[in-house]
């Protein structure tokens, strides 16, 4: 009954009071707009001021009045308007017929009572003198003596008084309307600043993304699809006594597809879907954030069952009392408190599911993450080889590919790439192929795109001296030699001394996709990182600044081994890593000064041992190092097959032999094309 009454009320609201109950006629009648009144008033003012003022008199000049009208005795009187600097001429009624054509006829005619003509003057004294000279020969009875008047212009006076206030009011209305649109979502006045800016997607709106467009993320899709399925078929779960989760938090690194997964939920669910960013709650006005939260959940309750998605929730969900800006304004905390209350407070939110996404789950407030608010934390990690293959299939759909392109090779060639990185690879490869005027995108275009994304754009025209180029070649050859000869280091794919981005040289490795890492593996990676500087010292007996990036990585890795992973001999099985993020803004370290000295000492010993080990390997294989560096100077780019020729195959590899053959074959093809281009 209540729904019927509401529908009747809505129908009654649509009835036009002047047309009766005819719904069709009411819909055809245009709605009244107050701006029409403003336009009519302004038009009337301009019409009266300009249209009628132009018909009062015809413009003339002093010469015509003197030689024609005064000389022939046609002037009845002259009126000098002092404040307007003009003289109005009134003709005798018997002489009006002479000027009938100029004075007009009918509605546009100048009134017979006058004034009929007017002319402007410079000064009243000059006009009086000229008038006296013009009437010097006339009899006293025939002379015309002017009358003087002051006529205030009410329109210009009123306009001069109200123009500035009107301009100020217009600017004020414009500013506050812009602010209200930015804060309240299109209502257009300052009272809507606290309104929610959430975008609504319902089953009538067209969403182009569904779960078919989300490749990989199989575990995350299972949990999200369960929520969608609950909304579609709630009886299947409620019959067993189950309750739908109140909230799901998507956690993962940037670019892994958290927002894309939420878009797919919006496309799959047959319920209203509210989408909003965490920064949309933050505003310069106090209390606006909490007001928007209330309005968002009010709209959601009216459309329940529904889903509310808050992207980048860490903008308002940061742990209370740990805001780093130290300001007295606690607007973020007020917004968070209101969000906590709306999600699971005294009043129930039946049928409203909250989804959120963040890559900083460690800084979120504990009250926000508890069960009853976000019941599930769905981890969206970087894709593995199989998932990357599925992602490539999605992003390669719009591309025109060469026949026989092996997509599996591309998936294995991009370890550590996120979904956004893979999309960028596909787009860059298409741009590179178009730049080379190709008819399709080939494997070489994908390899060039991967190189550009990892190392940056090639800078072949960068000026580098021969000594610097030689130092860079031996530096990169040192990295390649140590990584190739160590058992646990990442296998090398390609080395280049062509400047890319901010680096003067680069080496491409194929890191093993492992979940845990041993001490030996970390140590071998440190040795590989120090191989460049060790090569400079072994070859030239001096070092350069080119190892800055290597030293930074090695130092951070060594401190992580000792302070985080508990791999130090003196410190033992102790970790000072804070996964909760509570000590992020603390001014004190979680260990004593004596322990800090132990950590620093062990880190130095670890790095020194890795450096000595790298030097030892390079000294024992100095002949191969020299051959590799000279070959690098000659070609500027070398591949793993060159290292096989110089040092032989690696002792122990963690890759499939078939995959090695694929990579080697691809590098051979690329090498052949490079040589062909150089020869041309």
C-alpha positions, -999 to 999 in steps of 0.1 A, spaced: 0 0 0 28 24 8 44 19 -26 11 25 -43 6 57 -23 41 69 -32 34 63 -69 1 82 -66 18 111 -50 44 111 -77 17 111 -103 -1 140 -86 31 160 -86 32 157 -124 -4 172 -129 -3 208 -142 -28 230 -122 -38 249 -154 -44 218 -176 -62 196 -151 -54 159 -149 -44 153 -185 -10 138 -180 -1 140 -217 -9 177 -219 11 184 -187 41 167 -201 40 188 -233 38 220 -214 73 235 -209 84 239 -173 84 274 -159 119 289 -154 126 320 -133 153 330 -157 127 339 -183 114 367 -160 150 381 -157 154 380 -195 121 398 -201 128 426 -175 163 432 -190 149 432 -226 121 457 -216 146 481 -200 169 481 -230 139 485 -253 125 515 -235 159 531 -230 173 528 -265 143 523 -288 121 552 -276 149 576 -269 160 574 -305 125 586 -317 124 617 -296 144 639 -319 165 638 -351 201 646 -348 212 678 -367 240 704 -365 244 741 -357 250 751 -394 217 736 -405 198 751 -377 214 785 -383 211 787 -421 178 769 -426 156 770 -395 166 803 -378 171 822 -410 137 813 -423 119 818 -389 109 781 -385 122 777 -349 96 781 -322 120 776 -292 154 763 -282 160 744 -250 196 740 -238 201 708 -217 232 718 -196 241 684 -181 238 666 -215 256 692 -237 229 695 -263 203 719 -277 168 708 -285 150 725 -315 113 729 -315 98 739 -349 66 758 -356 36 736 -364 31 752 -398 66 744 -409 66 707 -399 54 696 -434 87 707 -448 106 681 -428 79 654 -429 102 629 -446 129 633 -420 106 633 -390 89 601 -401 53 589 -403 30 568 -381 44 550 -351 80 559 -359 73 596 -363 87 623 -340 59 637 -319 45 670 -332 50 686 -298 87 682 -302 116 684 -298 120 678 -334 158 682 -338 188 684 -315 225 692 -319 254 690 -295 275 720 -283 309 724 -268 302 752 -243 271 772 -234 290 806 -237 302 798 -273 267 787 -283 251 820 -269 277 840 -288 270 822 -321 233 825 -316 235 862 -309 256 867 -341 231 846 -362 201 868 -350 219 901 -352 199 913 -383 165 901 -369 139 923 -353 137 920 -315 103 903 -318 116 876 -341 146 867 -320 147 833 -302 161 833 -266 171 798 -254 157 781 -223 180 762 -199 172 729 -181 189 702 -160 176 668 -168 188 639 -146 193 605 -164 175 582 -139 185 551 -158 222 558 -158 222 571 -122 204 540 -110 227 518 -131 258 535 -117 247 528 -82 236 492 -87 262 481 -113 290 473 -88 268 455 -63 253 434 -92 288 425 -104 298 415 -69 267 394 -64 272 377 -98 308 368 -89 296 355 -55 269 333 -71 293 321 -97 320 311 -72 296 293 -48 279 275 -77 312 262 -89 321 251 -54 287 235 -48 290 216 -81 325 204 -72 312 193 -38 276 184 -41 272 169 -75 253 192 -98 225 206 -77 239 241 -82 237 259 -48 258 262 -17 234 241 4 245 210 -16 282 211 -6 277 182 17 260 160 -8 277 128 -20 295 128 -53 292 91 -59 285 79 -95 256 56 -97 257 25 -121 225 5 -122 212 -22 -145 199 4 -170 233 20 -174 257 4 -199 289 -9 -184 314 -22 -209 335 -42 -184 326 -76 -169 346 -105 -154 356 -117 -189 377 -85 -192 395 -92 -160 422 -117 -168 441 -135 -140 431 -127 -104 413 -160 -102 413 -162 -64 402 -125 -61 374 -130 -87 361 -160 -68 355 -140 -36 341 -110 -55 318 -132 -77 305 -148 -45 292 -113 -33 277 -107 -67 261 -141 -67 246 -135 -33 230 -103 -45 216 -122 -75 205 -153 -57 202 -145 -19 179 -174 -12 206 -200 -19 226 -186 10 199 -175 34 183 -210 33 214 -223 50 215 -195 75 244 -176 59 248 -138 59 263 -117 32 297 -101 41 293 -64 49 325 -53 33 354 -65 11 388 -47 10 409 -51 -21 446 -49 -12 475 -50 -35 503 -31 -53 495 -4 -78 484 -15 -113 473 -50 -103 437 -45 -112 418 -36 -80 398 -8 -96 393 -29 -127 378 -57 -106 354 -32 -90 344 -20 -125 337 -56 -134 315 -60 -103 295 -29 -115 291 -45 -149 280 -79 -135 258 -70 -106 221 -64 -113 220 -40 -83 228 -3 -80 266 3 -78 279 36 -61 315 45 -70 334 72 -52 370 80 -45 384 85 -9 396 120 -18 360 130 -27 352 131 10 379 155 18 371 192 14 382 226 28 349 231 47 347 216 81 321 188 84 317 183 47 334 149 47 311 134 74 281 150 57 290 133 24 294 100 41 259 103 56 244 113 23 261 84 5 248 58 29 213 75 28 212 71 -10 225 35 -7 199 26 19 171 39 -4 184 17 -32 193 -14 -12 204 -40 -20 234 -22 -35 272 -20 -36 292 10 -25 328 12 -38 354 36 -23 386 37 -43 418 47 -25 402 45 9 435 53 27 428 90 19 402 89 48 410 56 65 444 64 79 448 53 115 436 80 139 462 99 158 489 92 132 482 119 107 516 132 97 506 168 90 502 177 127 475 202 121 447 211 145 420 203 119 408 167 125 384 167 95 398 133 83 392 117 117 356 131 118 350 116 83 365 83 94 344 82 125 312 88 105 323 61 80 328 36 109 294 44 123 276 40 90 293 7 82 285 -9 115 270 13 141 238 14 161 216 16 130 217 -14 107 227 -13 70 209 -43 56 216 -49 20 245 -23 16 278 -39 8 310 -19 10 339 -25 -13 371 -6 -11 406 -6 -27 440 5 -13 477 -3 -17 484 10 18 465 -14 40 492 -11 67 482 24 76 445 19 78 427 22 111 422 -11 130 386 -3 137 380 -1 99 395 -35 93 377 -55 120 350 -81 112 316 -66 107 330 -37 86 355 -52 62 349 -89 67 372 -99 39 406 -87 28 411 -98 -8 448 -97 -18 454 -88 -54 491 -97 -60 513 -93 -91 504 -119 -117 525 -150 -123 534 -164 -157 501 -181 -163 481 -150 -152 503 -127 -174 494 -149 -203 457 -143 -197 463 -106 -193 482 -104 -226 453 -122 -244 429 -94 -232 451 -65 -241 462 -80 -275 426 -82 -287 425 -48 -304 461 -51 -319 468 -63 -354 495 -90 -348 518 -109 -371 509 -145 -378 523 -170 -355 532 -146 -326 540 -167 -295 521 -150 -266 536 -175 -241 570 -160 -249 558 -125 -240 543 -137 -207 576 -153 -197 596 -123 -209 578 -99 -184 584 -112 -148 572 -88 -121 550 -68 -145 516 -58 -133 484 -57 -154 489 -20 -160 525 -26 -171 514 -53 -196 487 -30 -210 515 -4 -215 537 -29 -232 510 -37 -257 503 -1 -264 540 8 -267 546 -21 -291 517 -8 -314 532 27 -314 567 14 -322 553 -7 -351 533 23 -364 564 45 -362 583 20 -384 554 19 -409 547 -18 -403 514 -35 -413 513 -56 -381 529 -57 -346 558 -82 -346 577 -99 -318 606 -74 -321 582 -45 -314 572 -62 -281 609 -67 -272 617 -30 -279 586 -20 -259 597 -41 -229 633 -26 -231 619 9 -233 596 4 -203 624 -12 -182 653 10 -191 638 40 -208 643 55 -243 676 50 -260 698 81 -262 722 72 -291 731 109 -296 743 114 -260 779 126 -261 802 101 -242 840 102 -244 860 70 -253 873 66 -218 839 69 -203 825 44 -228 853 20 -220 846 23 -182 809 17 -188 816 -14 -209 838 -30 -183 813 -20 -156 784 -37 -174 807 -67 -183 815 -71 -146 778 -74 -138 773 -99 -166 803 -120 -157 795 -123 -120 758 -130 -125 766 -157 -151 792 -175 -130 773 -175 -97 748 -203 -92 720 -184 -75 722 -151 -93 696 -142 -119 704 -153 -154 713 -126 -179 694 -119 -210 710 -88 -225 736 -61 -218 737 -27 -234 760 3 -231 736 25 -251 724 52 -227 687 47 -217 668 72 -195 691 83 -167 714 53 -169 746 51 -191 743 13 -194 718 -14 -186 716 -52 -181 685 -72 -184 680 -103 -162 653 -129 -159 646 -131 -122 632 -164 -108 596 -162 -97 600 -175 -62 580 -170 -30 609 -173 -6 646 -164 -9 675 -180 9 706 -164 23 728 -178 -5 705 -164 -32 705 -129 -16 743 -130 -12 748 -140 -49 725 -111 -60 746 -87 -39 778 -100 -55 762 -95 -89 752 -59 -80 788 -52 -69 803 -68 -100 804 -35 -119 825 -16 -93 847 -47 -88 853 -49 -125 864 -12 -126 889 -18 -98 903 -50 -112 907 -36 -147 916 1 -142 927 0 -105 903 29 -98 866 33 -93 840 58 -106 806 72 -96 788 49 -120 780 24 -92 757 47 -72 725 29 -81 742 -5 -75 755 5 -41 721 19 -30 704 -14 -39 730 -35 -22 730 -14 10 692 -16 13 693 -54 7 720 -59 33 701 -39 59 670 -59 51 689 -92 56 702 -82 90 675 -60 105 644 -76 89 650 -112 79 672 -121 109 701 -134 88 729 -118 109 753 -139 130 756 -113 159 720 -101 159 706 -135 155 669 -144 148 656 -109 155 635 -88 132 628 -51 136 603 -49 107 570 -33 116 542 -47 94 515 -26 111 531 7 102 526 21 138 563 31 141 562 49 107 561 83 122 581 75 153 613 95 161 630 66 179 644 33 165 630 0 179 664 -10 190 692 3 212 724 21 201 745 -10 208 722 -31 186 725 -4 159 762 -7 160 760 -44 156 737 -41 126 760 -15 110 790 -38 116 773 -69 102 760 -49 72 795 -37 64 810 -72 68 784 -86 45 789 -61 18 827 -64 21 825 -102 18 803 -98 -13 827 -73 -29 857 -95 -22 839 -125 -36 830 -105 -68 867 -94 -72 879 -130 -68 855 -142 -95 866 -115 -119 903 -120 -113 900 -157 -119 880 -150 -151 898 -118 -162 904 -131 -197 867 -137 -203 858 -104 -187 881 -86 -212 867 -105 -242 831 -96 -231 839 -60 -225 857 -56 -259 828 -73 -276 804 -49 -258 825 -20 -270 823 -33 -306 786 -42 -307 772 -20 -279 747 -48 -272 754 -84 -263 731 -113 -255 732 -145 -234 745 -165 -263 777 -144 -262 783 -153 -226 777 -190 -235 804 -187 -261 829 -171 -237 822 -187 -204 802 -218 -214 767 -228 -201 758 -219 -166 764 -246 -139 729 -246 -125 699 -229 -140 664 -225 -125 647 -221 -159 632 -247 -182 655 -257 -210 628 -251 -236 623 -216 -223 661 -210 -226 661 -220 -262 632 -197 -269 649 -167 -253 682 -175 -270 665 -178 -304 647 -145 -299 680 -128 -289 697 -142 -320 670 -128 -342 673 -95 -326 711 -95 -328 709 -104 -365 685 -75 -372 707 -51 -352 738 -61 -372 719 -57 -405 708 -22 -395 744 -13 -385 757 -26 -418 731 -6 -437 
